[in-house]
Amino acid sequence: MLLLGCIKEVSEYELVISLPNGLSGFVPVTQISDAYSKMLSKEVAQGELLEDLNSLSDMYSPGTLVRCIVTSVEKRADGRRSIKLSIDPKKVNKGLNSSALASGMLLSGSVSSMEDHGYLIDIGVGGTHAFLPHQKAQNYIKALKRGPDLKIGQNLNCVIVEVKNEGRVVRLSIDRSDVAASLATERQNWTLSNLLPGLVVKARVQKVAPLGMKLSFLSSFTGIVDFMHMDPEKSMNYSQDQVMKACILSVHPTSKVVRLTLRQAFLHPGGSPNQLASDRMGAVVEESTVKAFYKQFGAIFELDDGALAFARLKHLSKNRKCLKPLAFKAGCKHKCRIIDYSLMDEMCIVSLKYHIIEARFLQYQDIHTGDVVQGKVFALKPIGMQVKVTDGIKGLVPFLHLADVILKQPEKKYNIGDEVRCRVLECNPEGKKLILTLKKSLVQSKLPVLSSYEDAKPGLITHGFVVCAREFGCIVKFYNDVKGLVPKNELSSEPIACPDKVFHEGQVVKAMVLKCEPQQERLLLSFRLSSKSAPEDKTECSPKKKQEVKYPIGQMVDVKVLKKKDNGLEVSILESEGNVIASIPMVHLSDFVANCKLLWHCLQEGDVLPRVMCLSDKGEHIILSRKSAVISAVQEEQVVRSFSEIQPGMLLTGYVRNVMPFGVFVEFPFGVTGLAPKVSMSDKFVTDTKDHFEVGQTVIAKVMSIDEEKQRVLLNLKVSECSSGDSAAESFALLNQYFKEMKEIRNVLRRGEPSAARGLSELVPGQELQLVVQDVKEDGSALFSGSCVTGLTVTATRYHVGDKNLVPGEKTKALVLHVDVLTSKVYVSLQEELLKRRAKQVCVHGSQRTPSTLPSCST
């Protein structure tokens, strides 16, 4: 069967192809073309890499339309069907012969060799020599941005420009304008035996039915358009004898049934279907509206953003017996989750199944290194054990990680179908690679996860496993393939003559970081934990006796900035006896996470900060905070000073201490901490905890329960549960504090010398500017300049440029949308409706509202 498909994923050995009606297929690396397969065979025979052999990722990218033919349909071990495809022109174009070739035909071809004046193209037609001149390829090569030449094995959309010697010689073009304008006509003598998917034809409506339409095209052919491939904007307006463009999607080899699409993205050959925004995959839609229900197929929904989605019958309910068609009448609302996107149907695939909506993991991107996951044993192999985490996610537990000790006969411990609890050692979503461990010491470890060399700070203690024990010491591995050396003298406080006699491969160990060079990926470790402590910052301050002044928690002080550090400010407390040094962590500069970095950026050595609160005083180390909400809570005695004072139902103000995959730890003034589990973090479904909270973020938490024996506090961070009653007043108070801080930041910027900083302080969202177009980029965005934005980068995205055809040097009005102080970028809009709305506001409010009172930048 011949099909038009769209490349969904590119891996080392195959292309994943999106097919019509939500199906997917696979093109093995051996089914690209004859020339490419010969080069692969040559490389294998020689045992060394060939310079001319390019990888699939060098030639193909997601979103590219390709003609393909089904070579086999196999049933997999999990019961699903696997569709194997080929894009080899010899198989795709097998219905064509030399005499059938005609000028204007659009065919699939593959580069077979490079010549002096162009390329030889394999179009799969025996006895035909197809040539592509350089000048007919240059525009395509420039647009593709994959180097100066086409590559052997690259699949192309080719238009026949000239036919000579009864089809034995043809000249081709891949120029984008030639390809986009191609149209299959009666003069090209297409037949049912050689008709190809991807051809655009003029068609006439014969019959309109609830599930689709019947069309006639090329005089004598008929085809079907199903309900998923009607143009969504015109689906209710089709009528008999209406003439329109259509694109052939598939041709069945035996029944000769031709299926077509009317979707706009396919009506211009060489184009690409619309893609789904990455943040939408896995999203839960609280209310999706039923547009149509088809009892044999499923239902079409309209999502919250207006996009259409399709749910197959099996995804509408727990099972077919539970399916209630009346619940899917047009207009009914349902909660669903986006589980896939069909490029060929330009439609989200959704599920209404409860366990899928609530699933923690839906795709590899949802899994992070260090996560603890549940799975089922899927298969036992010589290299390890395959574990099924969800229907679409499988991982490998290497042989070394099946247990804390090496298992000689793992089949005696594990059976197919057994449930196991693993920890993620490595996750590569692009390659769909998931490496897991079953070592109990790692799975149950409460120590920090070391997954990058940047995280390896001196003094950090964590768990790892030995991969090598030699005379020089041990190599220890952590997560994401991070490795470090434990020298022989750091193996123990007692001398060890033969490390390989004491340590073995796979042994779980606790190690401490001594030194790390992230750029060189060098890590020095020690097993001697008791004899060392984390190195402390050496501060050049006054003698210890001067630092012995005690400051109770809650005391307000004025401070002067001494030094800016990466993690905050070093300050001296004014009006104190002696030179008392303290620190303000960056996350404690504001209640608003976005403002913390901004304030740190703006403040300079010598600046005085009034009314800062003492948060903790541990002798020499005094921690201060500028968080207004926390300060208010302490001053109004809405705090707990010890665990014994905590009562269920209390509302407490604190700040996020740590964000873990299973929940968020919150710390309150006076050192009490609690945990908000994942299910109690948000009113929305939580896929990744890090998407909802950041370390240092100020929160209001409700105490749910306490465990006096274990000294544990469970919290709830849902907004619906944590309001004291007057939520409007609380919101306005927070907004007022935010704008107050932004005004403070603008004042600090104004005093700065650089004109760019002063310019930024004068700009506010909603302000109208007179700008000059500087450049218009290929993606449709534009850059601007102007006297009011000197030294700043001013840009408008393609959407905010609108329908305007901008020319460099042209003057235009623009509205400020957002000011990013940290990057000195200003985002503007040229949309007429925004500019008109702004003009109307100025007319209505007159002098009541000036730019200085408008909301400032929300960086």
N, C-alpha and C positions, 0 to 999 in steps of 0.2 A: 504493500500500500504506500502511495506517495503522499507526503504531508509537508505542509509549511510549518516550520518550528522556529523557536527563538532560543538562543543560547542563554541558559539560566546561570550555569556555573562552569568554570574552566579549572580542571585539575591537571595533574601531571600526565595521567594516562587516559583521560576521557573528557568528553563534553557532556554536560547535563542539559538536555533540551526540553523546553516547555512546549507541550503539544496542545492542540485545541481541546476544549471540554475538560480542562483541569488535569490532563494527563502529563506524565513526564517520561522521557526516554533517555537512552545513553548511547553516545557514539564512541566506541573504543578508538584508541590511538591508531589502530591498524585499519580503520575504515574511513580515513581522511581522503586519500587518493593513492593511485598506483606509484607515482613518483616519491611520495612521502614514505610509503611502506618499504620501497626499495632502499631508501636511505636508512631507515630504521634497521633493516636486515643487515646492511653493510656495517653499521655501527656495532651491532651485536657480534658480527663475524670478526671484526677487527679488534674488538675489545677496548676501543678508545673513542672519545667524543669527536664527532665530525663538526667542522666549523660551519658548514652550510646547513646543518640540521637545527632548525629552530624548535623550541618547545611550543606546545599548544597555546600557552599563555602569551607567547610573543606574537601569535597570529590571530588569536580569537579573543573576543571580549563579550561579557554579558550584554544582552540587548540586541545582538545581531541576528537578523532573520536568515534562516538557511533552509534550502530544500533538502528533504531527507526521505529515505525509503526504509520501511520496516524489514529487518533481516530475520528476526526471530522474536517470539514471545515466550518467555520461560516462567515457570512457577518457582518462586523462591521458598526457602525453608520456613519463612514466616507466613506463607500462604498468599502473599501478594504476587502480582505479575510484574515481570521485568521486561521492558520493551527495548530491544537492541535495534539500533539504527545505523545507517551509513549515509555519509554525504559525498561518497565517491561518485564523480560525474558519470563514470561508466555504468553505475547501477541506477543512478537517478535519471539519466537521459537515455536509458537503454531502448526506449520506444522510438528514438529518432534514428534516421539514417541520412546519408549525404544528400540524397535527392530531396529530402523533406526540408532542408535548411533554406531559410528565406531571410531577406533583409528586414530588420526591425524586430526579429525574434529576440526574446529575453531568455537566456539560458544560465544554468549554473556551470561554472568552470573552475578549474584548479590550476595554479601555476605549476608547470612541470619543469621549466628551465628558463634561465636568463640568457638573452642573446644581445648582440651589439646594439640593435636598434629597437629592442623591445623584449617581449616575453612570449614563449610558447605556452599556450593554454590547452590543458586537457579538458575537452568538452564531452568526452565519453562517446564520441561518434567515430566508429571505425572508418579508416580511409580518408579522414578529414584532417587537414593541417590548419590549426587555428592560431592566428598571430595577433598579439596586442601591441601596437606601436607605443613608444614612450610617451608621445604627446597626448595619447588618449588615456593615460594612466596618471599623469602628474597631479591633476586636481584631486583625484581620489587619494593618492599617497599623501599629499599635503594635509588634507582634512583628517586622515587617519592618525597622523603623528606617531607612526611606528617605524621611523627610519626612512632613508632615501629610496629604498627599493622594496618591491614586493618580494615575498618569501616563498620558497618551494613548499607546496602544500596548502597555501592560502586559498580559501574558497571565495569566489567572486561572482557578482551579478554581472553578466556580460550581455551586451546588445550587439547583434550582428549588424555591422555597417555595410559590408560588401561580401557577395558570394561569387566565387570564380570557379571555372572548370567543373561545372555541375556539382558544386558542393565539396569538391576536393580541397579547395583553399577558401578560407573565410577570414575576414579582417574584423576585429572586435573593438568595442569601446567599453570602458568602465567609468567614463566620466559621469559624475553624479547627476548632472542635468539630463544627459541622454538616458540614463537608467530611470530616473524619476518620471520622465515623459513617455516612457514606453507603454504601448497599449496593444494587446493581442487583437488582431483583426482577421476577417475572413480571408483576406488576400494571403495571409501567412500559412494557409492550408493546415490548420491544426486538426488533429483527429482524436478520437477517444483513446486511441492506443498510445499517443505521444503527448497528450495534454499534461501540462506541468502545474504544480501548485506555485503560488506566487505571481501568476499572470494576472494582470488587471484587465478586465473586459467591460464592455458596455452591455448592460443586461436590462431586460424588461420584466416587470412583475406579471406573472401569470395568475397566481392565487395567493391570498393572504389568509393564514390560519392562526389559531391561538398560540401554537407552538413554533411558528415560523412562517416562511414564505417559499413559494416555488418561482424560480426565475428561468427565463430563456436567454441564451447568449450565443454569439458566433453563429447566428442563423438557425442551426439545427440542434444545439445542445440545450439540455435543461439541468438545473441544479437546485439545491436546497440551501436555504439560510435558516439556521435554528435560532431560537429566541435569544440565545446568548450573544449572537453575532449581528443582531440588528443595531443600527445606530441608536444609542439610548435617547438622543435628543429628537429622533424622528419616529420612534417605534410605534407611535399611535397614529401616524399620518401617512402610512403607505397605502397606495391604492392600485387597483388593477391597471395594467398597461403603462404604469409609471416607468420612466427610463432613468437609469442611474449607473454609476460605476460600482463594480464589485471585484473582489479579489478571490481567486481560487485557493481554498484551504487544503482540500484533500481530494484524491481521486482513488476510488476503490478498484483494485485490479480485475476482479471478476464481475461484480455487479455493475461496474462503471458508474456508480453513484458519485456525483460531484457535489461537494459542499463548498459554500462560499461565505465570505464575510462582507459586511457593509461598514465595518468600523473604519473611521477616517485614517487611523495610523497605518493601515495596510493598503490604502488606495494609491500610495506613491511608492513604487519599488525603491528599495535602498534605504527606506526610513526605519524607525524603531518604534516598538509599542511603548506606551506610557508605563513608567515603573512606579513601584510603591515606595513611599518614603521609609527609610530604614527604621525610624522610631515607631512606625505603625505596626510592624510585624510583631505579633504577640499581644497587641493592645486589646484590652477588654472594653467593649462598647456597651455601656449600661442600657441604652435604648436604641435598638435598631428596628426599623419599620418594615413590615412585610409588604413587598410590592406585588409579588405574584407567587402562587404555589402550584407546582406541577407534581401530581401524585406519583408519577413514575420516576421523577428525577430528583426533586428537592424544592427549594424555595429561593427566591431572589429578595434581598433586603436592601434598604437604603440605610447607610450608616450615618453617624452623627455629623460627618463632614460632607454629606451629600453623595459620596461615592457608592456605587452598587457593589453588592457582595452576593456570593452564591453559597448555599449550604446543601450538601448532598443529603439524601434521605437518611443515611445512617448517622448523620451528625445533627439531626433535628431532635432526637430524643435518645434515651438510654438504649432502647432497642425498638424494633419495628412494632412490637405489640403495644408499646407505650405511646406510639405516635397518634396524635389527635388532630386530624386535618382541620377541624373547626378552629383550632388555636392559631392557624396560619392563614386566616382570612386577610385580605388586603387591609392595611391600616393597623393590624395588631402589633404590639410592641414586645420585643424579646431581648434578653441579655445574651451577648455572644462574644466570641473571641476570634481575632484574625489569626488563622493558623498557617496560611500560605497565600501566595499571590500567583495567579495564572497570567503570565505575560501574553500568551496567545489569545486570552479572552479579556485582557485588561480588567480583571475583576479579582477582588479579594475572595479568598475561600475562608469561610467561617464555620465555627462549630458552636452548637448550643448545649453540648454535653457538659454537665456540671463539673465532672472530674477534669475535663480539659480546661474549662474556664478557671478553675482554682489551681491548676497545676503550677508548681513552682518553676519547672523547666519545660520549655516548649521547643527551643532550638539551642544549638551549641552556643550561640551568643549569650544565652541566659546563664551559662555556667561560668564560674570564676575559679581560678586556682585557689585551692584551700577549702572549697565548699565540701561539705559532707553530703553525700547523695545516697539514696536507696535505689537498688536495682535488682534485677533477676539474672541468674546465671543463664547465659544464652548458648555458649559453646565452650568446650575445653580443647585447646590447641597446644601444640608443642611449645609455642612461644609464650603462652599464658592463657588467661581465661577471658572470654568475651562476656561483657555484662550489658544488659539492656536497661537503660535508665528510663526512657520513654519509648513510644513507638518510633520516633524519628531520631533518637539519640542512643548510640551504642559506644561503649568504651572498652578498653583493654586493660586488664590487670596483668602486668608482666609476671613471668614465672617467679622472679625474685620477690614480688610483692604479694604473693598469695597468703602469707602469714608472717609472723615475727621471726619464725625459723624457716629454713628451706624445707619444702615439702617434696619428698621423693615420689609420692603417689597422690597427687592432688585429687584424682578422681574418687579416692576413698573419703575425702573430706567434703567435696562439693558435688552436688548433683544438678542436672539441668532443671531449671525452675526454682532453685533455692533462692531465697531473698537474702541479699547481702548489703551491708552498710560500708561504703567506701569513702575515701577522700580523694579529691582531684589533685593529682600531681602536676598535670599539664593539660591545657585545653587550647586547641588551635581551631577556631571556628571556620576559617577559610579552608583549611584542609580537612575539616571534620575529623580531627584527631583528638581523642580524649584518653589520657593515661590516668589510671586509678591505682590506689593502693588499698590493700586489706590488712596491712600491718596495724594491729590494734593500738600499739603505742603511738602511731602517727594519727590514726583516726580519732583517738580519744584525747590527743594532746590539747592542752589549754594555752600553750605558749604561742607567741606570734608566728604567723606564716611568713617565711622568707622566700619571696618569689621574684626578687630582682636585686641586682647588686647595689642599686641606689638605696634600697631599704636596709642594707647591712651596715647599721651604725655601730661603732665601737661600744661594747658593753651589752649588746643584744644577746639574749640567751634563747635558743630555740632548738627544736628537734630536727634531726636529719638522719641519713642512713649512710653507712660506709659502703663505698664502691670499690675501694682499693686499700690494702694494707701492705706496706713495703718497709724496707729498712729505714727510709727517710721519714716515715710517719704514715698518716692516713689521709685519703681523699674522701671528703664527706659531701654528699649531694643533698640538695634541698628541693624546693619546688621550681618549676619552669627551667629545669636543667641548670640551676645555680649551683656551682661547685666551689669548694674551698679546701685549703690544705691545713692539716693539723701537724706541725713539725714534731719530730720525735721528742723534743724536750717539753712539749705542751700536752703530751698524751696522758700524763699522770704526775702527781707530786712525787711519786717514787720512780726511779729509773726503769725503763722497759727496754730490754736488750733486743727482743724480736717482736715487733708490733704484730706481725702476721700470726703469732701464736696466741695473742690476746684478743685481737679484733678480727672479725670475719666479714665477708661480703654480705650486705643486706642487713647487718646489725643496726638497730635503731640506737642513736646516741644523742646526748644533750651537749650542745657545743655553744661556746661564747665567741662572738666576733671580737678580734683584736684590732684588725686593720682591714680596710677595703679600698681598692682603687677601681671604681666602677667602669671608667673608660677602658682600662686594660683588662677588666673582668678578673681581677686578682683579689682573692679573699683569704685572709689569714685567720685561723681559728685556734681555740684552745679547749681541751677537755678539763682543765684545772679550774673549775668554777668557784670552789670555796676559797681559793687563795687570792682571787682577784675581785675587783669591783669595777663598775663602769667608771671610766674616766670622767672627771668633772671639768666644767669650763673653768679655766684659770682667769680670774678677773683682777684687773689692776686697781684694786680699791684699797681703802684705808684698813688698818689693823682690825683684828677680830673684835677687840674690846669695844671699838666704836660701833660695831654692828649689833651689839647686844640689847639695843632698845627694842622693847616689845610693842607690837601693834595688834590690838585685838581685832578679830574678824568683824567687819562692819565699820571700822573707823575710817572716816573720810580724810584724805590728805591731798595736798597739792604737790605735783612732781615736776621735775625738769628732765628733759630727754638728754641722756649722756651719749648713748650709742644706739645705732640701729643694727639689729641682728636679724638673721634669716627668719627666725621664729618669733620675733617681737621686738620690744624696746627695753633697753637697760636705762633705768631712771634713778635719780636721787630724790629723796623725800625732802621737800623744803621745810624750813622752820623746825628741823629736827636737831637733836643734840649730836653733833658730829656729822660725818658724811655717811648717811644710811642709804645703802644701795638696794634697789628692788627691781623687779622686772614685770612688764605687762606683756603677756603672750599675745601674739597677733590676733588670735581668735577672741581675745577679751577687750579689744579696742572698741567693739560695737556689738549691739544685739543683732545686727544685720551682717550676715557672712560676707555679702558683696561689698559692704562698706569697710570691713576690716583691712583688706589689702589696700583699698583706696586711701584710707587714713594713714596707714603705714607708709605708703608711697609719698603722701603729701607732707607728713611731719618731718622736721629737720632737727639736728642736734641743737640744743639750746632752747627749743620750744617748751613752754610751760603748759601743763595740762592741769586744770583745776578739778576738784571734787572727784578724785579717784578713790575707790574703796579697797581696803585690805581684804583679800580673799583667803589668804593663809599665811601664817608666819611660823616657819620651821627654823628658828634660830637665825642662821645666816641667809636663808633663802626666803625672801618675802615676795609673795605673788599678789599683784594688784589687778583690779578689773574696772573697766569703764562701761560695762553692760548696764544700761539704765534700768531694765526690767529686774535684773538681779539685785541692783542697789535698792530699788523701791521695795522689793520683797523683804530684804533684810531690815530696812528702816521701819517698815510697817509690821514687823514681827510675824510675817507670813512665811516662816521658815521652821524647820525642825533642827534642833541642835544635837540630837542623838537618835539612835534607832528606836529607843523606848518611846519617843514622842510621836512616832508615825502611826497614823490611824487610816484604815481604808476609807476612801471617799475624799481624802484631802486633795486640794489642788495646790501644787508646788511649782515654783519657778526655778529652773535649772538650765543646764547646758549639756549638749551631747559630748560625752567623753570618748566614746568609741562606737563605730558602726561595723557590725558584724553581719554575716549572711543570715543569721537566725534572728537578729533584732538589734536594738540600740541601747547602749548603756548611757544613763543620764546621771550626772553628778549635781548635787545641790550644795549651797553654801554650808559650811561646817563639816563637809566631807562625806555626807551620806550619799550612797549611790543606789540605783535601781535599774532594772531591766524592763524595757518595753519589747515584748516578743513581736515577731513579724506580723502576726495576725492583729495586733493591737496598735500598729504604727500609724495606720492611715485609714480614712474612710474609703479610699480607693484600693483596688487590688495591687498588692506589692509584688513585683517580679524581682527587682533588685533593690535591696535596702539603700544602697548608695545613691539611687536616683531620688530618694525622698529626704534624706538627712545628710548633713555634713558635720564633721567634728568641729566643736565650738559653737554650733548653732544654738541660740537661746530657744527654750521650749517651755510650755506649760504642760505639766504631766498630772494625771489623776492616779492616785494610789488605788490599785485594784485589790491586792492582797499582800500579806506579810507572813513570812515564815520565821518566827522568833528563834527556833532551834538552829536553823542554818543561816540566820541573819540575812535573809533575802527579801527584796521588795520587788513586786511585779507592778508595772506601770501601764497606763494607757495614754497614747499620744494622739488619738483620733480627735480632730477638731470638734466633732459633734459631742464628744464626751467631756471636753476640757474647757468649756465656756462657763464663766461664773454667773451667767444670766444675761447681762447687758453686753451682748457680743458686738453690737454696733459701736458702743462707747469704747470697748477694748480695741476694735479695729481702727477707729479714728485716733486713739491715743498712740497706737503704733505708727500710723501714717504720719502723725504730727512729729513724732520723734525722728522718723526717717528723714522728713523734709528739713528738720532742724539740723540734722547731721550733714545733709547735703549742702545746706547754706553755709555751714562751718567749713566744709571742704572747698566750696567756691571762694570763700574769703581767704583761705590759705593759698589757693591757687593764684588769686589776684595779686598777692604780695610778691609772687615769684617773678624773677627777672625774665625768663624766656617768654617771648610774645605768644608762642603757641599755648603755653599754660594759661596765660591771661585770657587768650581768645576762648579757650575751652570753658573758662569760668563764666563767660558772658552768654554762652549758648545754652538754650533750654528746649526741651521737646515742645512742639507747637509753634516755635518761632519761624517766621517766614524770612527766607534769605534770597538775595539776588546773586546768582552764580553764573560761571562761565563753563561750558562743557570742555573738559580737557581731553577725554578719551572715551571711546565706546568699545567695550570688549566683545569677544566672540560669543560669550554666554548671554549677551544682552544687557549686562550691567554697565554702569557709566561712572566715570570719575569727574570731579568738578574742582574748580579753583575759584578764588574770589578774595577781595581785600579783607572781608570779615572772617576768613578762614585761613589766613596765611600760616603756613607750616603744618596744617592739618590735612589728613586724608579724608576727603568727602566722597561718599559713594552712594549710589542708588542701585538696588537689585533690579533684575529684569522686570519683576512684578511691579515695582514702584516707578519704573520708567514709563510703564503703561504702553499706549499705542503711539507714543511720540517717536518720530524719526529724528534722532539727535545727530547733530553735526559738530565736530570739534570747532571751538571758537564761538559757538552760538550762545547767546544769553538766555537764561531761563529762571523762572521762579521755582523755589523748592521749599518744602516744609521739613523742619528738623523732627526726626522720629526718635533718635537715640544718640546719646553722647557717651563714648567710651573713653574715659579720662586716662586709663592705664595705657591704652594703645594709641591715643590721640586720633581716634577715628570718629567721624560724624556720619551717621546714616540718615539719608533724606528721602523724601518722596516727591514725585512730580505728578501724582495722581490728582486730576482736576477736582474730584469730589472732596478730597481732603483740603485742598487749597481753598475751595469755595466755602467749606464748612468753617475754616479758620477765618476767612474774610467776614463771614456772617457773624461769628462770635465777636469780632472786633467792632462791627457795626452795632450789635445789640448792647455789648457791655461798655463800649466807649473807653473812658479812662479808668473804669473800675478795675480792669485787669491788665496788668502790664507783664511783659516777659519775665520780670524778676519774681513775680508771684506764681508763675506757672510751675507745674511739677518739674523737678530737675531730672538729670540723667539717672537712669536706673542701672548703673554698672554693677 
